[in-house]
Amino acid sequence: MKFFDFPLLGTRAISEFVPAHDAILEPIDLVDNISAGDWVYERDSVPKITTEFWYHSTSQIWFKVERNTGTNQIYSAEVLRE
């Protein structure tokens, strides 16, 4: 099982979190340039720093997480409030 040190909750098992999706906007002009399927499945998957929405199932809290997809290092985490 993989563990990491989450800034707000301490060291947790990765299985406690559910990554919802990247916090990037979908292109408005999908019809003209690229199909929705190609945009989802044919994007380059290169290591990068990305912002994602994560759900912690134990505490039932949503987080906005900035992490490096190559190293899984978390740079920041922010609790999303209503």
C-alpha positions in Angstrom: 0.0 0.0 0.0 1.3 3.4 -0.9 1.4 6.2 1.7 2.1 9.9 1.5 2.3 12.8 3.9 -0.8 14.9 3.1 -0.3 18.5 4.4 -3.7 18.8 6.2 -4.2 15.2 7.5 -0.7 13.8 8.0 0.5 10.5 6.6 -2.4 8.7 4.9 -2.9 5.6 2.7 -3.5 6.6 -0.9 -6.6 4.4 -0.9 -8.3 6.9 1.4 -8.4 9.5 -1.5 -10.4 9.5 -4.6 -9.0 11.8 -7.3 -12.0 13.3 -9.1 -10.4 15.0 -12.1 -7.8 17.6 -13.2 -8.8 21.1 -12.4 -8.4 22.1 -16.0 -11.0 23.4 -18.2 -12.4 21.5 -21.2 -11.7 23.2 -24.5 -14.8 25.1 -25.7 -14.2 24.3 -29.3 -14.1 20.5 -29.2 -16.3 20.1 -32.2 -14.1 22.1 -34.5 -10.7 20.9 -33.5 -10.8 17.5 -31.6 -13.4 15.0 -30.5 -14.2 14.7 -26.8 -12.8 11.2 -26.7 -9.5 12.3 -28.3 -9.3 15.2 -25.8 -9.7 12.8 -22.9 -7.7 9.7 -24.0 -5.2 11.0 -26.6 -3.6 13.8 -24.6 0.1 13.6 -23.9 0.8 12.1 -20.5 4.0 13.7 -19.4 5.2 14.4 -15.9 4.1 17.8 -14.8 2.8 19.9 -12.0 -1.0 19.8 -12.0 -4.0 20.9 -9.9 -6.5 18.2 -9.1 -9.7 17.8 -7.0 -9.4 15.0 -4.4 -12.0 13.6 -2.1 -10.9 12.2 1.3 -13.4 9.4 1.9 -12.7 9.0 5.6 -13.3 12.7 6.6 -15.6 13.4 3.6 -13.7 16.5 2.6 -12.9 17.8 -0.8 -9.4 19.2 -1.5 -7.8 21.1 -4.3 -4.3 19.5 -4.6 -1.3 20.7 -6.5 1.1 17.8 -7.2 3.9 16.6 -9.5 2.5 13.7 -11.5 6.1 12.4 -12.1 7.1 12.2 -8.4 3.7 12.3 -6.6 5.1 15.1 -4.5 2.3 17.3 -3.1 3.1 21.0 -3.1 -0.1 22.4 -1.7 -3.5 21.3 -0.5 -6.5 23.5 0.1 -9.8 22.5 1.7 -12.7 23.3 -0.5 -15.5 25.0 1.4 -19.1 25.6 0.4 
